[in-house]
Amino acid sequence: MSTNKPSEAVMILQLKVGDYKNFSYIVADAATGEAAVIDPAWEVQLILEKLKERNLNLKFIVNTHAHLDHIEGNASLSSVTGAKIVMHANSYAKKDIAVKDGGSLKVGKNAILHFIHTPGHSSESMCIIVNDIAIFTGDTLFVGECGRVDLPGGDANALYDSFEKLRSLDPKLALYPGHDYGNRPVSTLGEEIRSNYTLAKRTREEFVKFMLNESRVGSKEDPLSRLS
Ligand SMILES: [Fe+2]
C-alpha cells in the first residue's frame, strides 16, 4: 500500500490486492472526506478498513472496465456503503450510473473525475483523470506494459486509437495502473510514452501485428495469468 498526495485537494491511496497483482484505489476529496473507490476486488474488507481509518464517506465505485478482477468487490462494497456503481455505458455488468467518453463526476467539493473511453483491452475500458493530476489506466496501460487484446471484446485496432488519445494528454499526469506488472507501482504518462515498448511508434498495421503476436497473449489454462 502507498499513499500519495498529488495535491491538497485530493488524496489517492493505492492498495495492492488479491493474487493477480491488482490495484484498487481510494480517491478522496480532502475538503469533505467524500470518496470514490476505483476497481474494488478481492479485499473489500481492507478497503473498508482504509475508508474507516481516514474517516472517508464512500459515494462512488468506479470501474475502469468490467473484468472480474476489477469489479469482484462491487456488490459487497456497494451494499455495505450504499455507494453508486459507475461504469462505461458499453459494459454488461451491473451499474447505477453509465458514463461515456468526455463525461465527468464530482466527488465531494473539489475532486473531479473525467472519463476517457479507451477501448482495446475490452470495449468498455476507460481511463479516469482526476483533477488534471493523475490518470487511472486500468488494464489499458501498465507501467512498462499494456493489457492484452485477445479476450472477448478485445480489439488491437481500437487500442491503437486509444493510445493515440493517451498520447494527446498531459504527460505530467501521474499514472496509476490496474495491475502491478511493472518495475514500480506508479509512473507518469510522459515516462510511459517515452519508455514503454508497447507505446513505441508503430503504424497501425505494425501495432495490430505486435499485439496479436503469440508471445503476447496469456495462457489458455489461466487466462488471468498475464496482462489481464
Ligand atoms: Fe482486464
Residues whose N, C-alpha, C, O or C-beta is under 5 A from the ligand:
A	BS01	LIG	H67 D139 S228
